[in-house]
Amino acid sequence: MTPEIKNYASSLYEKASTESVKQLKEERASYLAKVAQRSTGFSLLSGSEIQAIVERHVRHIERCMSARLESYRQAFLEARQAPTDEDFNAILTEAQSIRDLQANHSAAAVRRLIMSRGGTHLPPGASASAINTLTSSSAHGHDRVLREWKIWRNKVR
């Protein structure tokens, strides 16, 4: 892969991931404001409320993976090139590392949120279950994104 394609793809991705982070923060803040309106004073989060927050994070992770692959797709289109097998494997490895990084960031954010609310109405270990849901759901999203990328790559070839 040429440095020009990689640099251009990285610049496209940075913009898209920044937008996704902004959207995630807005969605989470809006949701927590709605939760706060329904209760009086300091409220603990319920299991369904935590699940709704996890789902927002899962959508963010998928948006980041999609943005990374879309940035490469756009860079290759503009360069009028098709990715080689070597390029393809490097891009897939990079997408996986982005998923792992975003899943770790999201898991940490959900843990901090739960702790900032003084725990939850959930039984012990339920927050770990929410983190596992985040990881497994983002893995499904990763597979879905990769299928779309493979279809595009085959069409280009």
Secondary structure, DSSP 8 states (H G I E B T S, - for coil): --HHHHHHHHHHHHHHHHHHHHHHHHHHHHHHHHHHHHSSSS--B-HHHHHHHHHHHHHHHHHHHHHHHHHHHHHHHHHT----HHHHHHHHHHHHHHHHHHHHHHHHHHHHHHHHTT-BSS-TTHHHHHHHHHHHHHHHHHHHHHHHHHHHHHHH-
